[in-house]
């Protein structure tokens, strides 16, 4: 059995807040120091794995610069082209994670989902 997190803005967190989500949360917090605008780090790939999370619905999230709650980050868009560029950078981030960590995979169809389910049977 495994847990599912059905909404995580992993790429946005990594790129906007310059966090290495391949590190444990405790290490990310040490690296962050005092970054109140970024918020306290609460998620990382090692911690998701340790908690038994086997499936994450990772998002492509872009934030408009005009948002009243916009963070002080580099990933704020002013027009559709910027929004698209930022979303594609996040898409690329997920593909790089897969290339760097063989335990991570992108699931895009029923076959991939069945492979994931099979890999967790008996755990």
C-alpha angles and dihedrals in degrees: 000000000000139000127248125216104200098194129031126153091208099151093046091051093047097045102034097043095031093235124158101224090190087077126078115265090248090060093045090053091052091050092046094057108173107354103142094169092057092053126222114310110247105164139051136155096252091050092048089052093046090052092054097252105157101170130039127183097215115197140217100226125176125177126215115236088227092061112119089222097044115144123232094258140125092245102079118119131214100186142013094269092056091047090052093047091051093048090051090050088055091047088053090049091058091049091050090052089054091049092050100042120042091197090066121076138171113235115208105159146023092270091058091047092050090050090053092048091049092050090056097047111120095017 
